[in-house]
């Protein structure tokens, strides 16, 4: 049965997912800025008693894949945050992780919770280590939610880059790509985080978020261009050729995110929490394009 909670503490509340989560929360809330120089002082002065904690803040990019900033911001800060929450008497600690912990490419089927972690870069490794660190904090009721690429109005990161690419008049070499990628809408992800915070069944478990419908890069770019009233203009270039050309430019991993499949099975969240992703990519695309064009203006 869902458990109602009365107070929430949120890190990363100003981010893409954090803004959606805060909009969905119907309880009093406080925000923690773990990117600020006084983050330890914030933890020491925060009243955690009975609070539900949502830890969304993370370092996503760095100049160096082995940058120790990932360990500092994604592992060390998560552990100190969790310890402070436990000492202060928090009721639940919900940690937003990434499906990149599972790997960069699904093994011919969607990833499931029981698949062994196979992180491929410093960001994913730091998220896996942060997950493991939570399990070492005795007495802490924690839940992990791993997310694939998140879409919605005012989207950031790789999807924003793809929107910009789709908005160009040039032919794009994605016509042969029949891969499958999982996504989740930011509002659906916010609901899953709240469900994970509310259910007794969620304690100590990891949930993978995704909409059941996955999409190929070819269909994704074509749909984006259609929403922008642009012709698809997709040229069929084999995935191997694209990856080889990208490798010469030092961009092989970035290209593989377009050419390869990464699918996620959300069945555990559905069966244990009663959560389902409701907003498909097609339904959200017009909002994404509208927000993208308003920002561009």
C-alpha positions as semicolon CSV with decimal commas, in nm:
position;residue;x (nm);y (nm);z (nm)
1;X;0,000;0,000;0,000
2;X;0,128;0,352;-0,072
3;X;0,251;0,549;0,227
4;X;0,184;0,922;0,234
5;X;0,478;1,140;0,333
6;X;0,452;1,496;0,457
7;X;0,790;1,654;0,378
8;X;1,048;1,619;0,103
9;X;1,411;1,724;0,066
10;X;1,528;1,750;-0,294
11;X;1,875;1,787;-0,443
12;X;1,893;1,891;-0,807
13;X;1,551;2,056;-0,784
14;X;1,643;2,312;-1,049
15;X;1,733;2,054;-1,312
16;X;1,520;1,904;-1,588
17;X;1,395;1,609;-1,382
18;X;1,405;1,798;-1,052
19;X;1,174;2,072;-1,182
20;X;0,919;1,811;-1,289
21;X;0,946;1,626;-0,957
22;X;0,890;1,944;-0,755
23;X;0,584;2,023;-0,969
24;X;0,438;1,680;-0,887
25;X;0,509;1,687;-0,514
26;X;0,207;1,780;-0,306
27;X;0,400;1,813;0,019
28;X;0,619;2,079;0,174
29;X;0,969;2,067;0,036
30;X;1,318;2,202;0,088
31;X;1,602;2,214;-0,164
32;X;1,965;2,122;-0,109
33;X;2,235;2,262;-0,338
34;X;2,510;2,001;-0,333
35;X;2,701;2,189;-0,603
36;X;2,754;2,482;-0,367
37;X;3,083;2,522;-0,175
38;X;2,898;2,493;0,157
39;X;2,729;2,162;0,074
40;X;2,861;1,990;0,389
41;X;2,736;2,276;0,605
42;X;2,396;2,242;0,439
43;X;2,384;1,873;0,528
44;X;2,484;1,942;0,886
45;X;2,218;2,210;0,931
46;X;1,930;2,032;0,753
47;X;1,643;1,884;0,951
48;X;1,606;1,532;0,810
49;X;1,364;1,406;1,075
50;X;1,083;1,213;0,903
51;X;1,173;1,361;0,563
52;X;1,167;1,181;0,230
53;X;1,488;1,256;0,042
54;X;1,516;1,270;-0,338
55;X;1,877;1,283;-0,454
56;X;1,879;1,391;-0,819
57;X;2,186;1,617;-0,836
58;X;2,481;1,468;-1,025
59;X;2,781;1,551;-1,238
60;X;2,705;1,437;-1,593
61;X;2,992;1,586;-1,794
62;X;3,363;1,641;-1,742
63;X;3,657;1,731;-1,963
64;X;3,828;1,402;-1,878
65;X;3,649;1,066;-1,868
66;X;3,860;0,975;-1,562
67;X;3,804;1,311;-1,395
68;X;3,803;1,257;-1,016
69;X;3,519;1,511;-1,004
70;X;3,283;1,223;-1,088
71;X;3,393;1,040;-0,774
72;X;3,369;1,356;-0,564
73;X;3,029;1,471;-0,688
74;X;2,852;1,143;-0,766
75;X;2,995;0,903;-0,510
76;X;3,140;1,094;-0,215
77;X;2,856;1,348;-0,196
78;X;2,592;1,076;-0,232
79;X;2,745;0,878;0,054
80;X;2,773;1,182;0,282
81;X;2,417;1,282;0,191
82;X;2,288;0,934;0,275
83;X;2,478;0,922;0,604
84;X;2,343;1,262;0,706
85;X;1,990;1,151;0,614
86;X;2,021;0,836;0,822
87;X;2,168;1,021;1,122
88;X;1,893;1,281;1,099
89;X;1,611;1,026;1,086
90;X;1,497;1,051;0,722
91;X;1,223;0,801;0,635
92;X;1,334;0,723;0,278
93;X;1,624;0,805;0,044
94;X;1,540;0,787;-0,329
95;X;1,841;0,800;-0,560
96;X;1,814;0,879;-0,931
97;X;2,070;0,671;-1,118
98;X;2,113;0,585;-1,485
99;X;2,053;0,284;-1,707
100;X;2,411;0,344;-1,822
101;X;2,500;0,145;-1,509
102;X;2,367;-0,159;-1,697
103;X;2,572;-0,075;-2,006
104;X;2,571;0,122;-2,327
105;X;2,406;-0,148;-2,540
106;X;2,133;-0,395;-2,445
107;X;2,215;-0,764;-2,505
108;X;1,961;-0,843;-2,778
109;X;1,675;-0,788;-2,530
110;X;1,578;-0,513;-2,287
111;X;1,784;-0,472;-1,971
112;X;1,621;-0,598;-1,651
113;X;1,700;-0,532;-1,287
114;X;1,887;-0,859;-1,239
115;X;2,138;-0,794;-1,519
116;X;2,492;-0,746;-1,385
117;X;2,620;-0,388;-1,409
118;X;2,850;-0,312;-1,702
119;X;2,923;0,064;-1,685
120;X;3,140;0,185;-1,971
121;X;3,243;0,540;-1,875
122;X;3,336;0,744;-1,569
123;X;2,984;0,879;-1,524
124;X;2,824;0,534;-1,529
125;X;3,093;0,389;-1,302
126;X;3,038;0,668;-1,052
127;X;2,662;0,602;-1,054
128;X;2,720;0,231;-0,990
129;X;2,959;0,310;-0,706
130;X;2,706;0,551;-0,558
131;X;2,438;0,281;-0,569
132;X;2,674;0,040;-0,392
133;X;2,761;0,304;-0,132
134;X;2,394;0,344;-0,035
135;X;2,377;-0,024;0,059
136;X;2,658;0,027;0,313
137;X;2,463;0,286;0,516
138;X;2,307;0,081;0,795
139;X;1,953;0,174;0,886
140;X;1,883;0,371;0,570
141;X;1,568;0,292;0,369
142;X;1,693;0,355;0,015
143;X;1,555;0,304;-0,335
144;X;1,737;0,336;-0,668
145;X;1,566;0,440;-0,993
146;X;1,769;0,400;-1,313
147;X;1,656;0,614;-1,600
148;X;1,724;0,599;-1,975
149;X;1,717;0,915;-2,187
150;X;1,446;1,150;-2,061
151;X;1,226;1,356;-2,294
152;X;0,983;1,640;-2,248
153;X;0,953;2,014;-2,306
154;X;1,279;2,202;-2,239
155;X;1,479;1,881;-2,273
156;X;1,857;1,907;-2,229
157;X;2,166;1,710;-2,325
158;X;2,178;1,460;-2,611
159;X;1,813;1,498;-2,711
160;X;1,851;1,874;-2,739
161;X;2,157;1,820;-2,960
162;X;1,954;1,584;-3,178
163;X;1,672;1,839;-3,203
164;X;1,922;2,095;-3,326
165;X;2,058;1,848;-3,580
166;X;1,708;1,762;-3,701
167;X;1,637;2,133;-3,742
168;X;1,912;2,167;-4,001
169;X;1,825;2,160;-4,374
170;X;2,098;1,907;-4,454
171;X;2,046;1,538;-4,538
172;X;2,137;1,315;-4,241
173;X;2,294;0,966;-4,270
174;X;2,052;0,779;-4,042
175;X;1,819;0,615;-4,295
176;X;1,958;0,262;-4,240
177;X;1,946;0,266;-3,860
178;X;1,687;0,021;-3,728
179;X;1,812;0,013;-3,369
180;X;1,582;0,044;-3,067
181;X;1,622;0,298;-2,787
182;X;1,413;0,329;-2,470
183;X;1,302;0,665;-2,337
184;X;1,088;0,795;-2,051
185;X;0,895;1,120;-2,025
186;X;1,007;1,351;-1,746
187;X;0,659;1,353;-1,587
188;X;0,641;0,973;-1,590
189;X;0,985;0,958;-1,429
190;X;0,876;1,206;-1,162
191;X;0,577;0,985;-1,082
192;X;0,801;0,679;-1,050
193;X;1,031;0,861;-0,807
194;X;0,727;0,950;-0,594
195;X;0,595;0,593;-0,613
196;X;0,937;0,464;-0,506
197;X;0,924;0,703;-0,211
198;X;0,572;0,598;-0,115
199;X;0,575;0,218;-0,131
200;X;0,706;-0,012;0,142
201;X;0,774;-0,270;-0,129
202;X;1,037;-0,044;-0,283
203;X;1,284;-0,037;0,008
204;X;1,625;-0,173;-0,091
205;X;1,526;-0,227;-0,453
206;X;1,631;-0,094;-0,790
207;X;1,380;0,004;-1,059
208;X;1,433;0,065;-1,429
209;X;1,218;0,337;-1,585
210;X;1,104;0,335;-1,949
211;X;0,807;0,369;-2,177
212;X;0,714;0,035;-2,336
213;X;0,749;0,178;-2,686
214;X;1,109;0,211;-2,799
215;X;1,213;0,397;-3,115
216;X;1,490;0,376;-3,375
217;X;1,721;0,668;-3,447
218;X;1,583;0,673;-3,802
219;X;1,225;0,706;-3,680
220;X;1,325;0,951;-3,407
221;X;1,493;1,198;-3,642
222;X;1,224;1,155;-3,907
223;X;0,951;1,226;-3,650
224;X;1,138;1,529;-3,520
225;X;1,173;1,670;-3,869
226;X;0,808;1,606;-3,939
227;X;0,709;1,800;-3,628
228;X;0,930;2,084;-3,754
229;X;0,760;2,070;-4,095
230;X;1,086;1,961;-4,252
231;X;1,128;1,674;-4,500
232;X;1,297;1,367;-4,348
233;X;1,597;1,373;-4,588
234;X;1,760;1,061;-4,443
235;X;2,038;0,889;-4,637
236;X;2,097;0,517;-4,578
237;X;2,451;0,473;-4,448
238;X;2,537;0,143;-4,269
239;X;2,591;0,171;-3,893
240;X;2,943;0,030;-3,922
241;X;3,044;0,302;-4,166
242;X;2,906;0,573;-3,937
243;X;3,087;0,428;-3,636
244;X;3,413;0,395;-3,829
245;X;3,400;0,754;-3,947
246;X;3,315;0,873;-3,595
247;X;3,607;0,675;-3,451
248;X;3,847;0,866;-3,676
249;X;3,715;1,188;-3,524
250;X;3,732;1,053;-3,168
251;X;3,350;1,039;-3,144
252;X;3,287;0,663;-3,164
253;X;3,099;0,634;-2,832
254;X;2,881;0,930;-2,917
255;X;2,790;0,776;-3,253
256;X;2,718;0,438;-3,096
257;X;2,445;0,602;-2,889
258;X;2,275;0,674;-3,223
259;X;2,352;0,348;-3,403
260;X;2,306;0,083;-3,132
261;X;2,018;-0,039;-2,920
262;X;1,957;0,032;-2,553
263;X;1,623;-0,104;-2,436
264;X;1,488;-0,119;-2,083
265;X;1,221;-0,344;-1,930
266;X;1,017;-0,149;-1,669
267;X;0,830;-0,463;-1,556
268;X;0,954;-0,456;-1,194
269;X;0,825;-0,104;-1,139
270;X;0,493;-0,199;-1,296
271;X;0,439;-0,519;-1,098
272;X;0,572;-0,400;-0,761
273;X;0,472;-0,034;-0,757
274;X;0,179;-0,022;-1,001
275;X;0,361;0,242;-1,206
276;X;0,326;0,268;-1,585
277;X;0,480;0,517;-1,826
278;X;0,185;0,694;-1,988
279;X;0,333;0,961;-2,216
280;X;0,470;0,830;-2,545
281;X;0,729;1,006;-2,754
282;X;0,483;1,101;-3,027
283;X;0,251;1,270;-2,778
284;X;0,534;1,475;-2,629
285;X;0,716;1,571;-2,947
286;X;0,508;1,878;-3,032
287;X;0,572;2,020;-2,684
288;X;0,944;1,949;-2,720
289;X;0,964;2,120;-3,058
290;X;0,757;2,417;-2,942
291;X;0,978;2,470;-2,636
292;X;1,292;2,421;-2,845
293;X;1,187;2,686;-3,094
294;X;1,082;2,931;-2,825
295;X;1,422;2,892;-2,659
296;X;1,596;2,937;-2,995
297;X;1,411;3,263;-3,053
